[in-house]
Amino acid sequence: MYGTSRLFLLRRCFPYTQRLLKQTAMTISSEGAGVKRFVHVTAANFKKRKTKEEKKSANVIDYGPKKKDKKALDVWRNITVQELADQMNKPIEHVQEVMLYVKNVTDFESHTIIEDMKVLKEIVEKCGHKMRLVASPFDEIQEPEEKDVKPRPPAPEANLKPRSAVVTVMGHVDHGKTTLLDTLRGTAVAAGEAGGITQHIGAFTISLDTGEEVTFLDTPGHAAFSAMRARGAHLTDIIVLVVAADDGVMEQTKEVIKLALSENVPIIVAINKIDKPEANIEKTIKGLAQMGIALEGHGGDTQYVGISALKGTNLKQLVEAISTQATLMSLRAEFTGPVEGVVVESKTDARRGKLSTAIVTRGTLRRGSVLVSGLAHAKVRSMFDHNGKVVESTPPGKPVEILGWRELPISGDLILEVDSEKTAHAILKWRQSKSLEEKSLSELDAIRKKQQEHDEKYRNARKERLLLGYMKARTFGVRNKESAPEDPTPRVSVIIKADVHGSLETILDVLDSYHSHEKCKLDIVHYGVGDVSEGDIELAKLFNAIIYAFSVKLPKSTTKSVAIKEVNIIYRLVDDLKQAINEKLPPLPEEKIVGEANVLQLFKVTDNKKEVTVLGCRCTKGVLKKNLKYKVIRESEVVYEGELSSMRHLKNEVDSIKKDVECGLCFKDFNFEIMVGDTIICYEVLMKPQISDWDPGF
């Protein structure tokens, strides 16, 4: 019994020893009753009972001190002993003392550089830290090396040799610029110009009777081609200003004078069409004087020659004036070294690829040269003169057509020669990165403004949701698909393909002046230089766009589902585009007055047991028709607009009343007070086609 009661007590006190005691109990019972067996358990296995005071106290668990992790210390490669001590905020003597217990350390000076990373790690750990390798704070952030190419500094006087003069013929449209050049070189370019208008810069060389060669540039005179004229003024040495004697000084003439004065380019005035009966040379001279161009013999030093470009009158005197001016300017250039030049025009030829017309300003251009212009580069495969003949080299002052461009250069960009294509690729990569950087900086304000608008919209929407509460703001059922609302504004999409870059640039500038986007949007889907391709047609199908082929060829297989307009004059392109915009604009309602009447007397009549007011009127103008609309005007103010329910003449229902005939009128909705003397106007609403107010300036 004693053993059994002891086991019972042990089971209650020590649950974790139940398994051991169970085995012991089985041993006792197996030996038979009446045999006493004693089980001894040490006091260490008994749980101490809590006193009343201990039971009342709070259960507080006391943990031992937590082991602190080592602090990470920022160090860098080639750190000195003094810098390491500063990072630890400890005196340098402390670090030097630690270094005594590190192997392979012989120098303990403050300026000593710890090059071995294993030694540095051991020093840091012995000082009670963990090492974290970071970049040195003393290394200056270096800007990436500039890999761009720049023009060379001015050449020494000993390297300069005489070069050909570059002369630009400028003036107002249809004043005879191209005809003058045709007569000088004995060709008929003007007859082949579309509409008689030069639409891009032409560059060619003319040999004068004196044996000298002069490079002539023919620029457009149309108002839209101001960018080309500015480019021509920048390239030229001498400007020949052609002014028609019958027209005098016009808008483009004034523009050329301003460009010449701003670029500090000398002017030679050619007063053309002096053989016409209506020619007025004195008026032309006075007009030039008002613009600040004082001619020789009229109080100034600007040379002028009266000519007839069509008949060749006085062209010899004009050539002598050009030669004299070029001699006075003593034009010279360096014929050796890397080539420098300017892009006059660029285009894409279906057979030969990307071409550019350029004028060499320095050095001699040869086949195989590697050129960079803007974001385009070329390895010159071939060169052609203005007659299309292959040339092996081009000296300064001469125009040349370059074949071998990988990308199409932009007119007016500077051409620079580099040593290899590898260098050209590096330069282009550098320029592209700088271009993207400048673009991102220019658009930074717009991005921030858009972000602020988005944040404000989000905060307002969130505030509304919080005010509604959870259950009210919660959506039940299938959530509706969110989509942007369709824009009801009509839209005209266009694709522009031009023959040369200058014409494309001018067309885009004209289209950029369109401002009525709230009435009809004008989208330029795609533009480029070259013939119309199959890809352009597929793109036009996708966007329902109109293709304008400006002096370029069309593919052999075209489809009627795409509108392709062949144009070769810029103002015809604009007129056609304005017509397409007008067709998209919805018609506007317009009121047309048909007749008028005066109220003479009011009558009260019972109609179907309902009292109505009948107006006794007399038609004073035009005709009154029952099925049209009416207005009641009192003291120049409209007091009612509506329709008639009845129109009678001598108790007969009629459909119209002529002038000076009396009638009775009754309106459908009589919710206003009519008075004797009011004027009644009969009118009809006509839908008038809407016309765009876009005016590109020509």
NULOFI-999729 format. One line per 8 residues: for each residue x, y, z of C-alpha. Coordinates in Angstrom, 3 decimals, always signed. Example, Ala and Ser with C-alpha at 12.3 -4.5 7.8 and 13.67 -1.06 7.14 Angstrom:
// NULOFI-999729
+12.300:-4.500:+7.800 | +13.670:-1.060:+7.140
END
This chain:
// NULOFI-999729
+0.000:+0.000:+0.000 | +2.757:+2.382:+0.838 | +4.392:+1.829:-2.492 | +1.098:+2.267:-4.340 | +0.171:+5.556:-2.566 | +3.664:+6.882:-3.178 | +3.338:+6.125:-6.841 | +0.005:+7.974:-6.942
+1.601:+11.017:-5.376 | +4.508:+10.928:-7.769 | +2.162:+10.746:-10.767 | +0.372:+13.925:-9.657 | +3.531:+15.812:-8.915 | +5.653:+14.765:-11.875 | +3.822:+14.267:-15.154 | +7.094:+14.055:-16.981
+8.106:+10.958:-14.885 | +4.888:+9.062:-15.531 | +6.477:+6.813:-18.069 | +9.253:+5.753:-15.612 | +6.827:+5.207:-12.728 | +4.492:+3.192:-14.903 | +7.284:+0.738:-15.611 | +8.104:+0.533:-11.866
+4.456:-0.165:-10.938 | +4.315:-2.987:-13.422 | +7.410:-4.528:-11.810 | +5.863:-4.394:-8.299 | +2.602:-5.974:-9.357 | +4.372:-8.762:-11.182 | +6.265:-9.959:-8.083 | +3.087:-10.794:-6.179
+1.064:-9.346:-3.293 | +2.478:-9.128:+0.196 | +5.998:-8.335:-0.954 | +7.154:-4.840:-0.071 | +9.209:-2.895:-2.617 | +10.620:+0.614:-2.051 | +11.103:+3.265:-4.781 | +13.521:+6.059:-4.064
+13.223:+9.398:-5.886 | +15.608:+12.296:-5.244 | +14.344:+15.728:-4.130 | +15.695:+17.279:-7.290 | +12.797:+15.751:-9.233 | +10.113:+17.384:-7.064 | +8.588:+20.691:-8.130 | +8.768:+23.343:-5.486
+5.362:+24.607:-4.381 | +4.785:+28.360:-4.539 | +3.919:+30.282:-1.422 | +0.922:+32.629:-1.249 | +3.162:+35.651:-1.654 | +4.805:+34.140:-4.739 | +1.428:+33.338:-6.254 | +0.278:+36.960:-5.816
+3.430:+38.422:-7.452 | +3.494:+39.118:-11.238 | +4.988:+36.524:-13.516 | +8.234:+38.165:-14.581 | +10.590:+36.276:-16.836 | +14.138:+37.380:-16.409 | +16.323:+36.745:-19.450 | +20.039:+36.909:-19.408
+22.022:+39.618:-21.234 | +21.676:+39.330:-25.019 | +24.817:+38.942:-26.966 | +25.404:+42.093:-29.012 | +26.311:+41.791:-32.674 | +29.443:+43.400:-33.940 | +28.938:+46.817:-35.508 | +29.518:+47.013:-39.272
+32.279:+49.440:-40.150 | +32.407:+51.105:-43.577 | +35.860:+50.856:-45.115 | +37.168:+51.184:-48.669 | +40.084:+50.006:-50.721 | +43.471:+51.648:-50.151 | +42.320:+53.148:-46.851 | +44.998:+54.733:-44.673
+45.599:+54.067:-40.974 | +44.416:+57.561:-40.045 | +41.186:+57.157:-42.117 | +40.518:+53.794:-40.450 | +40.903:+55.351:-36.996 | +38.538:+58.176:-37.976 | +35.935:+55.647:-39.128 | +36.140:+53.915:-35.730
+36.042:+57.220:-33.809 | +39.111:+56.094:-31.931 | +42.624:+57.545:-31.599 | +45.201:+56.367:-34.084 | +47.286:+54.886:-31.253 | +44.496:+52.362:-30.630 | +44.613:+51.127:-34.224 | +48.401:+51.037:-34.239
+48.384:+48.943:-31.064 | +45.962:+46.466:-32.663 | +48.175:+46.282:-35.736 | +51.013:+45.007:-33.557 | +49.108:+41.717:-33.197 | +48.406:+41.320:-36.932 | +50.774:+39.422:-39.187 | +52.430:+40.962:-42.246
+52.175:+44.507:-40.862 | +55.460:+46.383:-40.797 | +54.503:+50.047:-41.278 | +52.342:+51.797:-38.678 | +52.507:+55.406:-39.857 | +49.299:+57.422:-40.126 | +49.610:+57.852:-43.899 | +50.268:+54.143:-44.501
+47.854:+52.618:-47.034 | +46.455:+49.197:-46.106 | +46.443:+47.480:-49.493 | +45.911:+43.858:-48.396 | +42.175:+43.268:-47.799 | +42.854:+40.248:-45.554 | +45.039:+42.360:-43.272 | +42.396:+45.090:-43.212
+39.668:+42.597:-42.307 | +41.747:+41.161:-39.435 | +42.460:+44.642:-38.029 | +38.774:+45.579:-38.121 | +37.714:+42.320:-36.447 | +40.316:+42.676:-33.710 | +38.887:+46.144:-33.035 | +35.439:+44.565:-32.476
+33.718:+45.399:-35.790 | +32.518:+43.718:-38.935 | +33.890:+45.050:-42.198 | +31.655:+46.427:-44.945 | +33.369:+47.463:-48.162 | +32.071:+50.709:-49.730 | +33.233:+53.183:-52.363 | +35.757:+55.754:-51.285
+34.108:+59.068:-50.360 | +37.212:+60.930:-51.549 | +36.877:+59.750:-55.160 | +35.369:+62.592:-57.144 | +32.423:+61.742:-59.347 | +33.918:+62.055:-62.764 | +31.815:+62.995:-65.725 | +31.967:+60.482:-68.564
+34.649:+61.360:-71.037 | +33.363:+63.485:-73.886 | +33.709:+61.590:-77.146 | +32.334:+64.249:-79.463 | +34.203:+65.758:-82.401 | +34.534:+69.516:-82.845 | +35.679:+71.716:-85.729 | +39.371:+72.451:-85.795
+40.726:+75.833:-84.704 | +41.425:+78.387:-87.460 | +44.237:+77.369:-89.783 | +47.506:+79.334:-89.915 | +47.871:+81.818:-92.752 | +50.576:+79.735:-94.421 | +48.161:+76.840:-95.034 | +45.426:+78.940:-96.691
+44.869:+78.920:-100.457 | +42.283:+80.721:-102.643 | +38.956:+78.927:-102.994 | +35.763:+79.300:-105.042 | +33.153:+81.786:-103.862 | +29.737:+80.543:-102.728 | +26.996:+82.815:-104.108 | +23.327:+82.483:-103.158
+20.628:+83.862:-105.428 | +17.699:+84.991:-103.264 | +14.564:+87.070:-103.606 | +10.779:+87.049:-103.793 | +8.866:+84.291:-105.555 | +8.577:+84.690:-109.358 | +11.168:+87.468:-109.520 | +13.426:+85.441:-111.859
+16.041:+83.785:-109.614 | +16.067:+80.395:-111.303 | +15.767:+81.943:-114.783 | +18.899:+83.977:-114.063 | +20.840:+80.859:-113.086 | +19.510:+78.985:-116.133 | +20.833:+81.694:-118.394 | +24.207:+81.696:-116.640
+24.757:+77.951:-117.026 | +22.793:+77.467:-120.235 | +20.174:+75.042:-118.900 | +16.401:+75.114:-118.543 | +15.736:+74.219:-114.920 | +12.981:+76.810:-114.459 | +10.829:+75.180:-117.133 | +10.919:+71.934:-115.159
+10.065:+73.475:-111.809 | +6.565:+72.589:-110.563 | +4.407:+75.659:-110.961 | +7.522:+77.695:-111.708 | +8.471:+77.595:-108.009 | +11.801:+76.344:-106.664 | +10.998:+74.019:-103.755 | +14.464:+73.073:-102.520
+18.003:+74.411:-102.614 | +19.941:+73.690:-105.784 | +23.749:+73.822:-105.695 | +26.008:+73.812:-108.753 | +29.269:+75.286:-110.043 | +29.554:+77.730:-112.955 | +32.794:+78.571:-114.777 | +32.923:+82.287:-115.563
+34.549:+83.853:-118.604 | +37.382:+84.991:-116.373 | +38.292:+81.362:-115.688 | +37.060:+81.483:-112.112 | +34.577:+78.950:-110.749 | +31.686:+80.098:-108.589 | +29.312:+77.895:-106.601 | +25.730:+79.098:-106.927
+22.832:+78.244:-104.592 | +19.272:+78.743:-105.792 | +16.881:+79.133:-102.847 | +13.055:+79.102:-102.906 | +11.249:+82.417:-102.798 | +7.920:+81.113:-101.531 | +6.800:+82.330:-98.111 | +6.809:+78.793:-96.709
+10.524:+78.220:-97.365 | +11.947:+80.745:-94.891 | +14.061:+78.044:-93.168 | +15.760:+77.200:-96.471 | +16.525:+80.846:-97.161 | +18.030:+81.213:-93.685 | +20.178:+78.152:-94.328 | +21.313:+79.575:-97.667
+22.238:+82.886:-96.082 | +24.317:+81.063:-93.480 | +26.244:+79.048:-96.103 | +26.985:+81.822:-98.555 | +29.795:+84.316:-99.082 | +27.840:+86.680:-101.358 | +24.083:+87.171:-101.789 | +22.674:+88.174:-105.178
+19.319:+89.781:-104.353 | +16.996:+89.545:-107.354 | +14.250:+92.197:-107.332 | +11.705:+92.471:-110.143 | +11.448:+96.020:-111.471 | +7.707:+95.702:-112.014 | +6.970:+94.419:-108.454 | +9.576:+96.227:-106.393
+10.391:+95.282:-102.795 | +8.109:+92.452:-101.563 | +7.820:+90.462:-98.328 | +10.462:+87.837:-99.147 | +12.772:+90.614:-100.384 | +12.577:+92.253:-96.958 | +13.216:+88.907:-95.284 | +16.356:+88.331:-97.376
+17.695:+91.792:-96.504 | +17.206:+91.105:-92.781 | +18.963:+87.721:-93.100 | +21.915:+89.278:-94.965 | +22.316:+92.028:-92.380 | +22.114:+89.577:-89.472 | +24.682:+87.197:-91.061 | +26.878:+90.155:-92.190
+26.926:+88.912:-95.808 | +27.590:+91.397:-98.662 | +24.714:+91.956:-101.130 | +24.742:+92.525:-104.883 | +21.340:+93.709:-106.144 | +20.129:+92.439:-109.543 | +17.097:+94.481:-110.669 | +15.404:+92.050:-113.056
+12.753:+92.458:-115.779 | +13.948:+95.923:-116.822 | +12.714:+95.182:-120.359 | +9.064:+95.149:-119.274 | +6.979:+98.239:-120.053 | +5.697:+98.434:-116.476 | +9.213:+98.332:-114.982 | +9.886:+101.105:-112.448
+13.543:+101.096:-111.457 | +13.372:+104.300:-109.414 | +10.568:+102.920:-107.282 | +12.588:+99.735:-106.666 | +15.671:+101.740:-105.643 | +13.607:+103.822:-103.209 | +12.079:+100.688:-101.711 | +15.541:+99.208:-101.137
+16.732:+102.471:-99.553 | +13.841:+102.298:-97.080 | +15.104:+98.840:-96.045 | +18.642:+100.163:-95.453 | +20.188:+99.085:-98.784 | +21.727:+102.192:-100.373 | +22.935:+101.497:-103.919 | +25.967:+102.910:-105.723
+25.188:+106.270:-107.227 | +22.328:+106.764:-104.786 | +24.268:+107.541:-101.625 | +25.547:+104.023:-100.851 | +28.191:+101.428:-101.733 | +26.020:+98.387:-102.564 | +26.578:+97.225:-106.164 | +23.529:+96.835:-108.409
+22.961:+95.818:-112.013 | +19.803:+96.171:-114.095 | +19.298:+92.892:-115.972 | +16.850:+90.835:-117.966 | +17.349:+87.207:-116.933 | +15.096:+85.942:-119.714 | +16.914:+87.770:-122.540 | +20.394:+87.746:-120.951
+20.702:+91.541:-120.801 | +23.653:+92.874:-118.712 | +24.542:+89.431:-117.314 | +28.226:+90.083:-118.095 | +28.172:+93.145:-115.823 | +26.566:+91.050:-113.057 | +29.280:+88.393:-113.367 | +31.973:+91.094:-113.191
+30.352:+92.500:-110.052 | +30.378:+89.044:-108.441 | +34.013:+88.475:-109.412 | +35.025:+91.892:-108.071 | +33.285:+91.301:-104.762 | +34.880:+87.854:-104.401 | +38.322:+89.327:-105.133 | +37.830:+92.049:-102.534
+36.835:+89.443:-99.946 | +40.006:+87.366:-100.656 | +38.278:+84.047:-99.976 | +40.751:+81.378:-98.838 | +40.564:+77.979:-97.134 | +42.753:+75.101:-95.969 | +42.920:+72.258:-98.496 | +44.554:+69.703:-96.153
+43.518:+67.996:-92.952 | +40.160:+66.519:-91.855 | +37.199:+67.622:-93.950 | +34.600:+70.111:-92.744 | +31.415:+70.994:-94.618 | +27.711:+71.799:-94.425 | +24.716:+69.734:-95.583 | +22.763:+71.712:-98.193
+20.083:+69.114:-98.920 | +19.422:+65.404:-98.348 | +17.196:+62.866:-100.047 | +16.579:+59.143:-100.523 | +16.994:+57.638:-103.972 | +15.173:+54.387:-104.736 | +18.231:+52.927:-106.482 | +21.250:+54.561:-104.875
+20.008:+54.949:-101.291 | +20.579:+57.922:-99.003 | +22.217:+60.953:-100.629 | +23.168:+64.423:-99.483 | +24.273:+67.562:-101.276 | +27.002:+69.319:-99.307 | +29.479:+72.153:-99.659 | +33.018:+71.487:-98.465
+34.336:+74.388:-96.395 | +37.704:+72.969:-95.288 | +39.925:+70.093:-96.346 | +39.577:+67.912:-99.439 | +36.871:+65.247:-99.462 | +37.875:+61.891:-100.980 | +36.339:+58.468:-101.399 | +36.541:+56.291:-98.294
+36.363:+59.207:-95.873 | +34.284:+58.642:-92.740 | +31.934:+61.559:-92.027 | +29.742:+62.485:-89.072 | +26.829:+64.925:-89.321 | +24.463:+65.311:-86.387 | +23.179:+61.809:-85.585 | +24.133:+60.431:-89.005
+27.406:+59.057:-90.315 | +28.727:+57.873:-93.671 | +31.634:+56.156:-95.316 | +31.888:+57.886:-98.672 | +31.341:+55.271:-101.383 | +31.040:+57.693:-104.277 | +30.771:+61.413:-105.053 | +29.018:+63.237:-107.889
+29.172:+66.801:-109.161 | +26.118:+68.901:-110.132 | +26.029:+67.213:-113.564 | +25.933:+63.710:-112.057 | +29.524:+62.837:-113.001 | +31.648:+60.810:-110.593 | +34.460:+62.784:-108.943 | +37.374:+61.450:-106.918
+37.935:+64.510:-104.700 | +36.199:+67.756:-103.810 | +38.144:+70.866:-102.663 | +36.719:+73.659:-100.461 | +33.996:+75.857:-101.931 | +32.623:+73.146:-104.234 | +29.231:+71.386:-103.948 | +29.184:+67.594:-104.068
+26.602:+64.831:-103.793 | +27.724:+62.227:-101.253 | +26.669:+58.565:-101.428 | +27.161:+56.245:-98.445 | +25.133:+57.668:-95.568 | +23.846:+55.109:-93.061 | +21.207:+57.561:-91.846 | +19.816:+60.598:-93.619
+21.556:+63.814:-92.431 | +19.576:+66.951:-91.653 | +19.903:+69.980:-93.901 | +22.098:+72.664:-92.366 | +24.052:+70.293:-90.089 | +27.843:+70.460:-89.917 | +29.857:+67.657:-91.542 | +33.096:+66.567:-89.834
+35.568:+63.878:-90.854 | +36.800:+61.263:-88.327 | +39.525:+58.643:-88.565 | +37.398:+55.447:-88.503 | +33.886:+54.064:-88.330 | +34.572:+52.899:-84.781 | +35.179:+56.503:-83.776 | +32.042:+57.570:-85.643
+29.919:+55.030:-83.741 | +31.341:+56.233:-80.418 | +30.578:+59.858:-81.341 | +27.007:+59.010:-82.379 | +26.454:+57.080:-79.163 | +27.688:+60.067:-77.151 | +25.497:+62.509:-79.080 | +22.431:+60.305:-78.710
+22.922:+60.081:-74.951 | +23.321:+63.859:-74.670 | +20.231:+64.366:-76.844 | +18.151:+62.090:-74.615 | +19.480:+63.850:-71.522 | +18.535:+67.271:-72.883 | +15.120:+65.994:-73.915 | +14.435:+64.555:-70.457
+15.482:+67.835:-68.808 | +13.258:+69.854:-71.142 | +10.286:+67.602:-70.369 | +10.925:+67.458:-66.622 | +8.501:+70.283:-65.811 | +5.732:+68.667:-67.861 | +6.340:+65.315:-66.131 | +6.173:+66.905:-62.685
+2.980:+68.774:-63.585 | +1.387:+65.554:-64.835 | +2.435:+63.756:-61.651 | +0.913:+66.482:-59.473 | -2.364:+66.269:-61.384 | -2.417:+62.501:-60.945 | -1.681:+62.743:-57.203 | -4.388:+65.371:-56.719
-6.913:+63.244:-58.582 | -5.983:+60.203:-56.507 | -6.300:+62.097:-53.210 | -9.740:+63.435:-54.131 | -10.972:+59.990:-55.163 | -9.628:+58.441:-51.957 | -11.282:+61.143:-49.853 | -14.628:+60.442:-51.512
-14.285:+56.707:-50.839 | -13.523:+57.339:-47.165 | -16.570:+59.582:-46.809 | -18.837:+56.934:-48.333 | -17.745:+54.296:-45.845 | -16.861:+50.667:-46.439 | -20.281:+49.241:-47.258 | -21.377:+52.092:-49.522
-18.096:+52.232:-51.392 | -18.073:+48.473:-51.861 | -19.095:+47.254:-55.318 | -21.476:+44.313:-55.562 | -21.727:+41.958:-58.492 | -19.594:+41.989:-61.623 | -17.407:+45.047:-61.948 | -17.953:+47.049:-65.138
-15.073:+47.155:-67.569 | -13.252:+50.469:-67.428 | -12.391:+52.118:-70.735 | -11.492:+55.582:-71.889 | -14.403:+57.503:-73.428 | -14.297:+57.836:-77.184 | -13.259:+61.227:-78.502 | -16.115:+62.582:-80.659
-13.873:+65.215:-82.251 | -13.402:+64.575:-85.995 | -9.905:+63.654:-87.071 | -7.797:+63.827:-90.249 | -4.682:+61.639:-90.361 | -1.929:+62.215:-92.922 | +1.316:+60.574:-94.049 | +3.885:+62.860:-95.689
+6.557:+61.540:-98.086 | +8.796:+64.152:-99.756 | +11.651:+64.081:-102.245 | +14.206:+65.979:-100.150 | +14.623:+66.828:-96.481 | +14.197:+70.569:-97.042 | +10.762:+70.162:-98.628 | +9.704:+67.787:-95.839
+10.905:+70.271:-93.218 | +8.892:+73.060:-94.839 | +5.720:+70.958:-95.078 | +5.981:+69.969:-91.413 | +6.477:+73.617:-90.429 | +3.330:+74.570:-92.349 | +1.297:+71.750:-90.776 | +2.590:+72.765:-87.367
+0.771:+76.097:-87.778 | -2.607:+74.286:-87.641 | -4.382:+75.351:-84.439 | -8.059:+74.292:-84.694 | -7.607:+70.926:-82.967 | -10.745:+71.449:-80.858 | -12.849:+71.417:-84.056 | -10.928:+68.816:-86.078
-7.692:+67.127:-85.056 | -4.818:+66.897:-87.528 | -2.599:+63.866:-86.869 | +0.706:+63.323:-88.679 | +0.948:+59.539:-88.545 | +4.281:+59.255:-90.354 | +6.664:+61.328:-92.444 | +9.874:+60.665:-94.285
+12.076:+61.278:-97.307 | +11.758:+58.925:-100.267 | +9.203:+57.160:-102.426 | +5.919:+55.815:-101.068 | +6.423:+52.222:-99.896 | +4.123:+49.290:-99.195 | +4.644:+49.917:-95.479 | +3.267:+53.435:-95.882
+0.144:+52.034:-97.553 | -0.409:+49.481:-94.777 | +0.036:+52.231:-92.187 | -2.491:+54.396:-94.020 | -5.015:+51.518:-93.962 | -4.543:+51.092:-90.231 | -5.062:+54.788:-89.393 | -7.383:+55.663:-92.285
-4.827:+58.274:-93.335 | -4.258:+60.294:-96.487 | -0.852:+59.823:-98.140 | +0.629:+62.989:-99.680 | +3.382:+62.069:-102.149 | +5.353:+65.285:-102.646 | +7.378:+64.902:-105.860 | +8.023:+61.197:-105.184
+7.057:+57.985:-106.965 | +4.253:+55.619:-106.001 | +4.537:+51.830:-105.744 | +3.434:+49.811:-108.771 | +0.582:+48.132:-106.888 | -1.755:+50.591:-105.163 | -5.166:+50.066:-103.609 | -8.288:+52.141:-103.872
-8.952:+51.770:-100.150 | -6.155:+54.272:-99.410 | -6.264:+57.908:-100.501 | -2.938:+58.821:-102.161 | -2.541:+62.404:-103.367 | +0.349:+63.229:-105.683 | +1.399:+66.880:-105.266 | +4.430:+68.878:-106.325
+3.503:+72.376:-105.126 | +3.214:+73.082:-101.446 | +0.196:+75.371:-101.536 | -1.768:+72.754:-103.492 | -1.026:+70.262:-100.740 | -2.315:+72.726:-98.156 | -5.460:+73.460:-100.204 | -6.253:+69.755:-100.530
-5.660:+69.199:-96.814 | -7.957:+72.126:-95.919 | -10.651:+70.588:-98.118 | -10.264:+67.244:-96.299 | -10.597:+69.030:-92.949 | -13.690:+70.925:-94.115 | -15.343:+67.646:-95.134 | -14.823:+66.272:-91.623
-16.321:+69.315:-89.878 | -20.020:+68.964:-88.994 | -22.360:+71.448:-90.744 | -23.581:+74.435:-88.751 | -27.275:+75.406:-88.508 | -28.111:+78.730:-90.144 | -31.407:+80.587:-89.919 | -32.889:+81.952:-93.140
-35.735:+84.451:-92.750 | -38.644:+83.631:-95.089 | -41.232:+86.229:-94.049 | -42.384:+88.738:-91.402 | -45.768:+89.786:-90.010 | -47.162:+92.320:-87.502 | -49.756:+91.515:-84.814 | -52.794:+93.770:-85.396
-55.446:+92.278:-83.058 | -56.033:+89.438:-80.577 | -59.083:+87.119:-80.627 | -60.342:+84.615:-78.045 | -61.742:+81.505:-79.746 | -63.172:+78.293:-78.265 | -61.680:+75.194:-79.896 | -62.790:+71.769:-78.592
-64.157:+73.336:-75.403 | -60.814:+75.067:-74.874 | -60.226:+78.779:-75.148 | -57.268:+79.708:-77.365 | -55.787:+83.017:-78.538 | -55.723:+83.749:-82.263 | -53.433:+86.451:-83.586 | -54.778:+88.691:-86.299
-51.701:+89.532:-88.417 | -50.672:+91.041:-91.735 | -47.664:+89.698:-93.705 | -45.262:+92.593:-94.335 | -42.281:+90.785:-95.945 | -41.805:+87.587:-97.884 | -44.092:+84.614:-97.293 | -45.447:+82.938:-94.146
-45.432:+79.135:-94.315 | -47.272:+76.957:-91.819 | -44.687:+74.132:-91.571 | -41.740:+76.424:-90.751 | -40.567:+77.825:-87.407 | -41.578:+81.178:-85.917 | -40.221:+83.799:-83.516 | -42.093:+86.529:-81.644
-39.954:+89.660:-81.244 | -40.761:+92.549:-78.934 | -38.424:+95.546:-78.662 | -35.559:+93.621:-80.387 | -35.889:+90.704:-77.924 | -37.118:+87.206:-78.727 | -39.989:+86.347:-76.364 | -41.077:+83.086:-77.974
-39.895:+80.452:-80.437 | -42.111:+77.667:-81.677 | -44.394:+76.292:-84.385 | -47.951:+77.009:-85.585 | -50.936:+74.792:-84.944 | -53.207:+76.680:-87.333 | -52.957:+79.244:-90.147 | -56.223:+80.611:-91.578
-57.337:+83.129:-94.169 | -61.038:+84.113:-94.133 | -61.887:+81.042:-91.985 | -60.066:+78.714:-94.403 | -57.054:+76.669:-93.300 | -54.108:+77.510:-95.587 | -50.424:+76.523:-95.874 | -48.934:+79.916:-96.792
-49.683:+83.623:-96.701 | -48.244:+86.090:-99.196 | -47.162:+89.681:-98.618 | -49.832:+92.293:-97.638 | -52.381:+89.557:-96.851 | -54.122:+89.322:-93.458 | -54.348:+86.025:-91.636 | -55.010:+84.368:-88.308
-52.198:+82.508:-86.557 | -52.367:+80.181:-83.563 | -49.254:+78.737:-81.861 | -48.992:+75.191:-80.475 | -47.580:+76.170:-77.066 | -49.176:+79.419:-75.972 | -47.312:+79.902:-72.688 | -46.479:+83.580:-73.097
-48.273:+86.893:-73.234 | -48.741:+88.276:-76.736 | -49.223:+91.979:-77.352 | -50.484:+94.047:-80.251 | -47.533:+95.442:-82.212 | -45.267:+92.401:-81.768 | -43.325:+91.202:-84.818 | -43.599:+87.598:-85.972
-40.742:+86.195:-88.050 | -41.041:+83.038:-90.134 | -37.697:+81.273:-90.733 | -36.207:+77.951:-91.753 | -33.013:+76.265:-90.479 | -30.464:+75.367:-93.145 | -27.313:+73.293:-92.516 | -24.350:+75.275:-93.811
-21.020:+73.506:-94.450 | -18.378:+74.547:-91.922 | -15.067:+75.963:-93.179 | -11.823:+75.706:-91.216 | -10.237:+78.988:-90.126 | -6.707:+77.607:-90.625 | -4.583:+80.121:-92.508 | -0.951:+79.022:-93.035
-0.098:+82.459:-94.415 | -0.187:+81.918:-98.168
END
